[in-house]
């Protein structure tokens, strides 16, 4: 992912990020990548800035491995953000279904 050095482009990234967060939310990895682009930092510089290891940042951005909530908290706290848990469907703009409705496939509650 290239580093965005143009201030106007970084402001556009910020506006898009905050709009997405206020409407449907985003996956943590996408938020972290956007925050790093917004700051115009490479992975190593961003990891140093946040005080996490480069390996941890890479795992978060690539949705791999095990990383701690403390690592996520360090990143989000730096930008005055919090983590909210939602159903997968609600992040895509779909209302959540109960497990019973998913199994029956009809979506109608009884």
TIRO-210830 format. One line per field, with one value per residue: residue number from 0; residue in one letter; x, y, z of N, C-alpha, C, CB in turn. Coordinates in Angstrom, 3 decimals. Glycine has a CB too. Layout:
N
num: c(NUM | ...)
residuo: c(A | ...)
nc1: c(X | ...)
nc2: c(Y | ...)
nc3: c(Z | ...)
cac1: c(X | ...)
cac2: c(Y | ...)
cac3: c(Z | ...)
cc1: c(X | ...)
cc2: c(Y | ...)
cc3: c(Z | ...)
cbc1: c(X | ...)
cbc2: c(Y | ...)
cbc3: c(Z | ...)
//
This chain:
110
num: c(0 | 1 | 2 | 3 | 4 | 5 | 6 | 7 | 8 | 9 | 10 | 11 | 12 | 13 | 14 | 15 | 16 | 17 | 18 | 19 | 20 | 21 | 22 | 23 | 24 | 25 | 26 | 27 | 28 | 29 | 30 | 31 | 32 | 33 | 34 | 35 | 36 | 37 | 38 | 39 | 40 | 41 | 42 | 43 | 44 | 45 | 46 | 47 | 48 | 49 | 50 | 51 | 52 | 53 | 54 | 55 | 56 | 57 | 58 | 59 | 60 | 61 | 62 | 63 | 64 | 65 | 66 | 67 | 68 | 69 | 70 | 71 | 72 | 73 | 74 | 75 | 76 | 77 | 78 | 79 | 80 | 81 | 82 | 83 | 84 | 85 | 86 | 87 | 88 | 89 | 90 | 91 | 92 | 93 | 94 | 95 | 96 | 97 | 98 | 99 | 100 | 101 | 102 | 103 | 104 | 105 | 106 | 107 | 108 | 109)
residuo: c(X | X | X | X | X | X | X | X | X | X | X | X | X | X | X | X | X | X | X | X | X | X | X | X | X | X | X | X | X | X | X | X | X | X | X | X | X | X | X | X | X | X | X | X | X | X | X | X | X | X | X | X | X | X | X | X | X | X | X | X | X | X | X | X | X | X | X | X | X | X | X | X | X | X | X | X | X | X | X | X | X | X | X | X | X | X | X | X | X | X | X | X | X | X | X | X | X | X | X | X | X | X | X | X | X | X | X | X | X | X)
nc1: c(0.842 | 0.734 | 2.283 | 0.480 | 1.116 | 0.056 | -1.692 | -4.403 | -5.472 | -5.063 | -6.832 | -9.214 | -9.191 | -9.453 | -12.041 | -13.621 | -13.092 | -14.117 | -16.791 | -17.555 | -17.163 | -19.111 | -21.466 | -21.851 | -19.725 | -16.463 | -14.058 | -11.454 | -8.855 | -9.073 | -9.609 | -7.207 | -5.337 | -6.318 | -5.971 | -3.201 | -2.518 | -3.686 | -2.021 | 0.238 | 2.351 | 4.718 | 4.576 | 6.502 | 7.194 | 4.673 | 4.056 | 6.079 | 5.262 | 2.825 | 3.630 | 3.746 | 4.765 | 6.291 | 5.695 | 3.280 | 1.616 | 1.606 | 0.305 | -2.222 | -3.103 | -3.142 | -5.021 | -4.283 | -2.886 | -2.351 | -3.196 | -3.260 | -5.967 | -5.006 | -3.102 | -4.767 | -6.253 | -4.251 | -3.786 | -6.349 | -6.911 | -5.051 | -6.182 | -8.541 | -10.686 | -13.085 | -13.699 | -16.376 | -18.618 | -20.351 | -22.908 | -22.020 | -23.655 | -24.789 | -22.700 | -22.530 | -24.721 | -27.000 | -29.782 | -29.405 | -29.935 | -31.679 | -30.232 | -31.946 | -33.584 | -31.677 | -31.007 | -33.420 | -33.792 | -35.828 | -36.126 | -38.272 | -39.606 | -41.032)
nc2: c(-1.174 | 2.081 | 5.033 | 7.873 | 11.058 | 13.499 | 16.120 | 16.877 | 14.522 | 12.809 | 13.992 | 13.425 | 10.646 | 10.485 | 11.641 | 9.802 | 7.473 | 8.160 | 8.579 | 6.006 | 4.638 | 5.828 | 5.015 | 2.126 | 0.834 | -0.786 | -3.335 | -4.150 | -4.411 | -2.954 | -0.409 | 0.149 | 0.122 | 2.311 | 4.397 | 4.443 | 5.133 | 7.653 | 9.031 | 9.098 | 7.219 | 4.553 | 0.990 | 0.308 | 2.818 | 3.608 | 1.561 | 2.039 | 4.605 | 4.038 | 2.305 | -0.513 | -3.782 | -4.282 | -6.723 | -7.355 | -5.298 | -5.948 | -8.445 | -7.650 | -5.952 | -7.779 | -9.560 | -11.881 | -14.418 | -14.181 | -11.519 | -9.140 | -7.670 | -5.508 | -4.471 | -3.594 | -1.718 | 0.171 | 1.280 | 2.286 | 4.014 | 6.041 | 7.483 | 8.316 | 6.488 | 3.814 | 0.301 | -1.454 | -4.103 | -5.846 | -7.677 | -9.666 | -9.236 | -6.724 | -4.990 | -4.931 | -3.601 | -5.103 | -6.353 | -8.211 | -11.758 | -14.236 | -17.260 | -19.442 | -18.575 | -18.380 | -21.046 | -22.162 | -20.726 | -19.086 | -16.591 | -15.612 | -14.995 | -17.090)
nc3: c(0.000 | -1.005 | 0.401 | 1.287 | 0.509 | -0.150 | 1.262 | 0.913 | -0.163 | 2.009 | 3.803 | 2.494 | 2.757 | 5.535 | 5.887 | 4.453 | 5.927 | 8.516 | 7.842 | 6.998 | 9.400 | 10.997 | 9.852 | 8.803 | 10.004 | 10.156 | 9.383 | 11.689 | 10.590 | 8.194 | 9.181 | 10.546 | 8.422 | 6.957 | 8.815 | 8.981 | 6.336 | 6.280 | 7.970 | 6.499 | 6.735 | 6.610 | 7.299 | 9.303 | 10.488 | 11.388 | 13.216 | 15.128 | 15.952 | 17.186 | 19.093 | 18.906 | 17.802 | 14.582 | 13.416 | 14.689 | 13.735 | 11.007 | 11.103 | 12.007 | 9.906 | 7.813 | 8.587 | 10.004 | 12.144 | 15.736 | 17.670 | 20.314 | 22.222 | 23.509 | 21.774 | 19.688 | 21.128 | 21.725 | 19.214 | 18.478 | 20.643 | 20.255 | 18.243 | 19.259 | 19.095 | 19.504 | 19.978 | 18.621 | 18.770 | 16.308 | 14.533 | 11.693 | 9.457 | 10.014 | 9.608 | 6.949 | 6.234 | 6.438 | 8.264 | 11.337 | 11.530 | 13.422 | 14.755 | 14.375 | 12.267 | 10.252 | 9.865 | 8.959 | 6.720 | 5.839 | 6.994 | 8.398 | 11.531 | 14.058)
cac1: c(0.000 | 1.594 | 2.111 | -0.183 | 1.791 | -0.764 | -2.524 | -5.808 | -5.835 | -5.163 | -8.087 | -10.278 | -9.154 | -10.018 | -13.480 | -14.205 | -12.973 | -15.060 | -18.139 | -17.792 | -17.271 | -20.353 | -22.628 | -21.895 | -18.554 | -15.426 | -13.218 | -10.300 | -7.714 | -9.305 | -9.459 | -5.780 | -4.706 | -6.745 | -5.320 | -1.790 | -2.476 | -4.050 | -0.849 | 1.334 | 3.465 | 4.893 | 4.255 | 7.487 | 7.046 | 3.382 | 4.201 | 6.864 | 4.426 | 1.783 | 4.317 | 3.512 | 5.790 | 6.001 | 5.058 | 1.887 | 0.899 | 1.410 | -0.732 | -3.514 | -3.473 | -3.342 | -6.050 | -3.646 | -2.202 | -2.974 | -2.762 | -4.040 | -6.842 | -4.171 | -2.524 | -5.853 | -6.561 | -3.191 | -4.016 | -7.601 | -6.800 | -4.243 | -7.047 | -9.784 | -11.692 | -13.390 | -14.095 | -17.769 | -18.864 | -21.626 | -23.044 | -21.430 | -24.664 | -25.031 | -21.581 | -22.757 | -25.982 | -28.101 | -30.182 | -29.012 | -30.952 | -31.444 | -29.674 | -33.044 | -33.999 | -30.625 | -31.073 | -34.614 | -33.612 | -36.953 | -36.015 | -39.482 | -39.629 | -42.303)
cac2: c(0.000 | 3.267 | 6.090 | 9.041 | 12.255 | 14.665 | 16.450 | 16.838 | 13.113 | 12.267 | 14.501 | 12.637 | 9.328 | 10.697 | 11.848 | 8.514 | 6.571 | 8.553 | 8.342 | 4.559 | 4.248 | 6.327 | 4.382 | 0.667 | 0.282 | -1.376 | -4.321 | -3.547 | -4.339 | -1.856 | 0.835 | 0.355 | 0.505 | 3.676 | 5.320 | 4.533 | 5.928 | 9.015 | 9.632 | 9.047 | 6.469 | 3.156 | 0.094 | 0.389 | 4.110 | 3.610 | 0.672 | 2.785 | 5.698 | 3.468 | 1.504 | -1.947 | -4.348 | -4.328 | -8.016 | -7.263 | -4.454 | -6.730 | -9.448 | -6.960 | -5.494 | -8.922 | -10.409 | -13.172 | -14.600 | -13.790 | -10.260 | -8.912 | -6.508 | -4.398 | -3.886 | -2.870 | -0.570 | 1.169 | 1.958 | 3.048 | 5.096 | 7.121 | 8.251 | 8.569 | 5.577 | 2.656 | -0.898 | -1.842 | -5.409 | -5.941 | -8.889 | -9.492 | -8.667 | -5.306 | -4.234 | -4.838 | -2.910 | -6.052 | -6.605 | -9.543 | -12.796 | -15.174 | -18.524 | -20.288 | -18.112 | -18.712 | -22.479 | -22.472 | -20.073 | -18.261 | -15.256 | -15.237 | -15.469 | -17.711)
cac3: c(0.000 | -1.082 | 1.388 | 0.708 | 1.013 | -0.468 | 2.424 | 0.524 | -0.294 | 3.371 | 4.367 | 1.867 | 3.406 | 6.865 | 5.761 | 4.052 | 7.074 | 9.563 | 7.329 | 7.054 | 10.805 | 11.593 | 9.252 | 8.913 | 10.666 | 9.306 | 10.041 | 12.348 | 9.672 | 7.256 | 9.943 | 10.814 | 7.154 | 6.628 | 9.745 | 8.591 | 5.102 | 6.644 | 8.599 | 5.521 | 7.325 | 6.260 | 8.415 | 10.385 | 11.164 | 12.084 | 14.380 | 16.118 | 16.437 | 18.046 | 20.106 | 18.767 | 16.927 | 13.156 | 13.156 | 15.134 | 12.779 | 9.780 | 11.368 | 12.070 | 8.568 | 6.926 | 9.207 | 10.270 | 13.421 | 16.997 | 18.256 | 21.530 | 22.284 | 23.947 | 20.553 | 19.023 | 21.977 | 21.541 | 17.936 | 18.512 | 21.629 | 19.679 | 17.348 | 19.985 | 18.567 | 20.341 | 19.260 | 18.828 | 18.175 | 15.608 | 13.736 | 10.366 | 8.563 | 10.276 | 9.043 | 5.501 | 6.031 | 6.535 | 9.646 | 11.784 | 11.629 | 14.513 | 14.280 | 13.917 | 10.956 | 9.291 | 9.563 | 8.191 | 5.439 | 5.401 | 7.544 | 9.151 | 12.916 | 14.452)
cc1: c(0.886 | 1.264 | 1.514 | 0.428 | 0.982 | -1.762 | -4.016 | -6.290 | -5.971 | -6.444 | -9.288 | -10.350 | -9.792 | -11.546 | -14.195 | -14.195 | -14.024 | -16.502 | -18.481 | -17.963 | -18.597 | -21.591 | -22.644 | -20.740 | -17.598 | -14.711 | -11.977 | -9.136 | -7.859 | -9.161 | -7.982 | -5.053 | -5.058 | -6.082 | -3.857 | -1.633 | -2.734 | -2.860 | 0.372 | 2.566 | 3.503 | 4.599 | 5.220 | 7.331 | 5.743 | 3.456 | 4.997 | 6.035 | 3.388 | 2.382 | 3.840 | 4.590 | 5.331 | 5.284 | 3.584 | 1.069 | 0.622 | 0.320 | -2.116 | -3.969 | -3.775 | -4.387 | -5.513 | -3.111 | -3.013 | -2.367 | -3.702 | -4.953 | -6.053 | -3.531 | -3.570 | -6.190 | -5.524 | -3.413 | -5.249 | -7.538 | -6.062 | -5.085 | -8.420 | -10.951 | -11.922 | -13.807 | -15.533 | -17.971 | -20.267 | -21.713 | -22.464 | -22.405 | -24.854 | -23.890 | -21.724 | -24.075 | -27.190 | -28.495 | -29.771 | -30.198 | -30.639 | -30.888 | -30.769 | -33.495 | -32.961 | -30.718 | -32.273 | -34.556 | -34.744 | -36.899 | -37.216 | -39.430 | -40.983 | -42.643)
cc2: c(1.235 | 4.292 | 7.303 | 10.288 | 13.535 | 14.918 | 16.388 | 15.397 | 12.466 | 12.747 | 13.770 | 11.248 | 9.437 | 10.827 | 10.545 | 7.524 | 6.903 | 8.360 | 6.854 | 4.095 | 4.682 | 5.667 | 2.876 | 0.056 | -0.325 | -2.459 | -3.633 | -3.397 | -3.185 | -0.499 | 1.153 | 0.786 | 1.943 | 4.704 | 5.525 | 5.363 | 7.396 | 9.758 | 9.658 | 8.369 | 5.062 | 2.297 | 0.260 | 1.696 | 4.171 | 2.735 | 1.359 | 3.892 | 5.197 | 2.680 | 0.049 | -2.474 | -4.321 | -5.628 | -7.987 | -6.428 | -5.223 | -7.784 | -8.818 | -6.583 | -6.646 | -9.903 | -11.816 | -13.215 | -14.161 | -12.487 | -9.955 | -7.705 | -5.289 | -3.705 | -3.059 | -1.604 | 0.531 | 1.971 | 2.853 | 4.216 | 6.299 | 8.048 | 8.533 | 7.763 | 4.452 | 1.496 | -1.233 | -3.162 | -5.426 | -7.308 | -8.628 | -8.836 | -7.184 | -4.443 | -4.087 | -4.133 | -3.824 | -6.245 | -8.017 | -10.491 | -13.671 | -16.466 | -19.437 | -19.880 | -18.437 | -20.168 | -22.814 | -21.820 | -19.158 | -16.842 | -14.781 | -15.818 | -16.053 | -17.352)
cc3: c(0.000 | 0.004 | 0.683 | 1.323 | 0.777 | 0.669 | 2.081 | 0.410 | 1.081 | 4.048 | 3.784 | 2.497 | 4.786 | 6.803 | 5.391 | 5.204 | 8.125 | 9.118 | 7.418 | 8.496 | 11.402 | 11.003 | 9.516 | 9.682 | 9.654 | 10.090 | 10.585 | 11.392 | 8.689 | 7.936 | 10.133 | 9.547 | 6.792 | 7.533 | 9.361 | 7.313 | 5.400 | 7.247 | 7.678 | 6.095 | 6.745 | 7.486 | 9.585 | 11.176 | 11.953 | 13.332 | 15.486 | 16.757 | 17.455 | 19.208 | 20.126 | 17.827 | 15.476 | 12.813 | 13.556 | 14.162 | 11.491 | 9.957 | 11.390 | 10.663 | 7.617 | 7.454 | 9.471 | 11.686 | 14.621 | 17.480 | 19.410 | 21.388 | 22.741 | 22.746 | 19.811 | 19.812 | 21.811 | 20.265 | 18.023 | 19.482 | 21.058 | 18.799 | 17.958 | 19.401 | 19.570 | 19.452 | 19.633 | 18.111 | 17.577 | 14.937 | 12.361 | 9.406 | 8.770 | 9.743 | 7.545 | 5.198 | 6.081 | 7.985 | 10.058 | 11.806 | 12.821 | 13.932 | 13.747 | 12.525 | 9.896 | 8.881 | 8.692 | 6.816 | 5.038 | 5.954 | 8.311 | 10.544 | 13.225 | 15.857)
cbc1: c(-0.957 | 1.466 | 3.467 | -1.731 | 3.150 | -1.509 | -2.166 | -6.021 | -4.789 | -3.932 | -8.217 | -10.047 | -7.687 | -9.405 | -13.770 | -13.445 | -11.563 | -14.833 | -18.263 | -16.634 | -16.124 | -20.446 | -22.656 | -21.928 | -18.966 | -14.418 | -12.835 | -9.881 | -7.562 | -10.691 | -10.170 | -5.143 | -5.140 | -8.262 | -5.423 | -1.193 | -3.506 | -5.221 | -0.510 | 1.694 | 3.340 | 6.324 | 4.270 | 8.917 | 7.098 | 2.253 | 4.892 | 8.118 | 3.723 | 0.859 | 4.116 | 2.055 | 6.130 | 7.295 | 5.791 | 1.806 | 1.704 | 2.722 | -0.462 | -3.424 | -2.368 | -2.032 | -7.302 | -2.514 | -0.920 | -2.810 | -2.748 | -3.115 | -8.031 | -3.090 | -1.966 | -7.110 | -6.641 | -1.814 | -4.180 | -8.754 | -6.085 | -3.087 | -7.216 | -10.114 | -11.260 | -14.504 | -13.142 | -18.772 | -18.694 | -21.784 | -24.525 | -20.977 | -25.975 | -25.214 | -20.257 | -22.753 | -25.956 | -27.722 | -31.708 | -28.376 | -31.027 | -32.751 | -28.904 | -34.220 | -34.261 | -29.241 | -31.130 | -35.863 | -33.428 | -38.250 | -35.748 | -40.757 | -39.297 | -42.250)
cbc2: c(-0.001 | 3.916 | 6.448 | 8.999 | 12.388 | 14.461 | 17.848 | 17.578 | 12.361 | 12.678 | 16.006 | 12.523 | 8.792 | 11.953 | 12.927 | 7.929 | 6.656 | 10.004 | 8.840 | 3.795 | 4.839 | 7.826 | 4.652 | 0.074 | -0.762 | -0.298 | -5.463 | -4.376 | -5.654 | -1.979 | 0.729 | -0.930 | -0.447 | 3.797 | 4.795 | 3.121 | 5.407 | 9.006 | 8.881 | 10.455 | 6.415 | 2.893 | -1.349 | 0.280 | 5.255 | 3.116 | -0.650 | 3.381 | 6.386 | 2.564 | 2.127 | -2.260 | -5.785 | -4.190 | -9.138 | -6.661 | -3.174 | -7.403 | -10.158 | -5.694 | -4.640 | -9.643 | -10.482 | -13.439 | -13.859 | -14.893 | -9.096 | -8.723 | -6.769 | -4.889 | -4.996 | -3.774 | -0.996 | 0.490 | 0.930 | 2.140 | 4.599 | 6.535 | 7.511 | 10.064 | 5.009 | 2.987 | -2.085 | -0.741 | -6.543 | -4.793 | -9.340 | -10.831 | -9.365 | -5.066 | -4.907 | -6.238 | -2.204 | -7.395 | -6.412 | -9.472 | -13.638 | -15.441 | -19.225 | -20.220 | -16.623 | -18.418 | -23.290 | -22.017 | -21.083 | -18.909 | -14.320 | -15.715 | -14.334 | -19.220)
cbc3: c(1.212 | -2.455 | 2.084 | 0.944 | 0.358 | -1.821 | 2.952 | -0.804 | -1.138 | 4.210 | 4.113 | 0.341 | 3.516 | 7.509 | 4.711 | 2.858 | 7.686 | 9.960 | 5.869 | 6.386 | 11.608 | 11.412 | 7.755 | 7.562 | 11.694 | 8.808 | 9.070 | 13.548 | 8.909 | 6.632 | 11.316 | 11.379 | 6.022 | 6.736 | 11.190 | 8.387 | 4.083 | 7.628 | 9.864 | 5.051 | 8.871 | 5.725 | 7.944 | 9.813 | 10.146 | 11.147 | 13.972 | 15.469 | 15.258 | 17.230 | 21.476 | 18.223 | 17.350 | 12.332 | 13.915 | 16.547 | 12.475 | 9.364 | 12.696 | 12.968 | 7.993 | 6.719 | 8.306 | 9.268 | 13.409 | 18.063 | 17.199 | 22.724 | 23.227 | 24.922 | 19.625 | 18.877 | 23.442 | 21.502 | 16.795 | 18.886 | 22.883 | 18.861 | 16.039 | 19.958 | 17.188 | 21.373 | 19.576 | 18.308 | 19.227 | 14.562 | 13.637 | 9.807 | 8.752 | 11.777 | 9.373 | 4.866 | 4.730 | 5.900 | 9.817 | 13.163 | 10.332 | 15.321 | 15.401 | 14.893 | 10.987 | 9.879 | 10.853 | 8.941 | 4.402 | 5.809 | 6.477 | 8.427 | 13.900 | 14.305)
//
